[in-house]
Amino acid sequence: MSEPMTYDWQQLATTWQLLPIDELRLRRSTRWKTWRMAANATLEVLVIFYVWAMTFWFWGDLHSVIWRSWLLLWCVLTPFFVAWSFYNKRGTWQSRDETTVALLMLRKQRAEAGIRYAKNSVIAMLSSAAMAVLFGVIDQGYAPAAEEMLWYRVWWPVIFVVAWLVFGAAITEWYRRLQQRKLAEVSKLLTEFDSRLS
């Protein structure tokens, strides 16, 4: 019984010597990614409280029912998006053990989760930009006649919000492509590992 086990461990050691993997760097980058995920999760929760605080702050200054509805909508949507983000990251916080294979599998799962997050975030941001324009059009339509010429009263804030959302969508698309490259790299390593052990 001891000879097959000895042979398996020797084959495993030989395989990892052939594969271009720095195990120490892999472990360090995995821990660093976990810390970044924790910091990002904390920031997402803080964004919820920020949106609620801004709603309370601007509520008295907004006499338009349209833009009050906009604020209330985001008071609901923001926790929903954060909850989905947490759900999307399920199973990606830590590996089952500290072996190189487990860490590579964790990296693959994180890349897949990152791609899902980026795809849905781009859709959400572009949809939000379209909603901002729609709310602006509706608000302009309901504006008193004396204020109809004051287009900047509505459209400067809308332009600012849309510009930030489109910029965020562009950054998120870049992040999606980065995660796709990482997924391809780790998938290739895992495939090479499986083929050399078979």
Buried (B, 14 or more C-beta within 10 A) or exposed (E): EEEEEEEEEEEBEEBBEEBEBEEEEBBEEBEEBBEEBEEEBEEBEEBBEEBBEEBEEEEEEBEBEBBBBBBEEBBEBBBEBBEBBEEBBEEBEEBEEEEBBBBBBBBBBBBBBBBBBBEBBBEBBBEBBEBBBEBBBBBBEEBEEEEEEEEEBBBEEBBEBBEBBEEBBEBBBEBBEBBBEBBEBBBEBBEBBEEBEE
